[in-house]
């Protein structure tokens, strides 16, 4: 699956790439990994099986430290600092 979310001039590409990569690295990496895994496995699954897998993944993520940080930051109107835990 190919996705393009923005287009940047060639001269700005490297700087923008570094910014996006840093944003992903500073994000909830366990959640990112779960989403990638779910997308990769979705091609061979029917809808019911995929939705069950998503439910299981998201339920599991609610017990992580990053979920707690994100939840607190969201309701405290702050920026979360994720640690990949």
C-alpha positions in Angstrom: 0.0 0.0 0.0 1.5 3.3 -1.0 0.5 6.5 0.6 1.6 10.1 0.0 0.6 12.6 2.6 2.5 15.6 1.3 4.7 16.8 -1.5 7.8 19.0 -0.9 10.3 20.6 -3.2 13.5 18.7 -3.8 15.5 21.2 -2.0 13.4 20.7 1.2 13.1 17.0 1.0 15.9 15.9 3.3 15.0 18.4 6.0 11.3 17.4 5.9 12.2 13.7 5.9 14.3 14.3 9.1 11.4 16.1 10.7 8.9 13.5 9.9 11.2 10.7 11.0 11.9 12.4 14.3 8.2 12.9 14.9 7.6 9.2 14.4 10.5 8.2 16.6 9.2 10.5 19.4 5.7 9.1 19.1 4.0 6.0 20.6 6.3 3.5 18.9 4.4 0.4 20.3 1.2 1.8 18.8 2.9 2.5 15.5 4.2 -1.1 15.4 0.8 -2.5 16.2 -0.8 -0.4 13.4 1.9 -1.6 10.9 1.4 -5.2 12.0 -2.4 -4.9 11.6 -2.1 -3.3 8.2 0.3 -6.0 7.0 -1.9 -8.8 8.2 -5.2 -7.3 7.0 -4.8 -8.4 3.4 -5.4 -12.0 4.1 -8.2 -11.5 6.6 -11.9 -11.1 6.4 -13.5 -8.1 8.1 -14.6 -9.9 11.2 -11.2 -11.3 11.9 -9.5 -8.0 11.2 -11.8 -6.1 13.5 -11.2 -8.7 16.3 -7.4 -8.3 15.8 -7.7 -4.5 16.0 -9.8 -4.8 19.2 -7.3 -7.1 20.8 -4.3 -4.8 19.7 -6.0 -1.6 21.0 -7.1 -3.2 24.2 -3.5 -4.4 24.8 -2.1 -1.0 24.2 -4.3 0.6 26.9 -2.1 -1.1 29.5 1.1 0.5 28.3 2.9 3.5 30.0 2.7 5.4 26.7 -1.1 5.1 26.7 -1.2 6.5 30.2 1.1 9.4 29.2 -0.9 10.1 26.0 -4.2 10.0 28.0 -2.9 12.3 30.6 -1.5 14.7 28.1 -4.7 14.8 26.0 -6.9 15.6 28.9 -4.3 18.0 30.4 -3.9 19.7 27.1 -0.2 19.0 27.1 2.3 17.4 24.7 3.0 13.8 25.6 6.5 12.5 26.0 6.4 8.8 24.9 9.1 6.3 25.9 8.1 3.2 23.9 6.8 1.4 26.9 
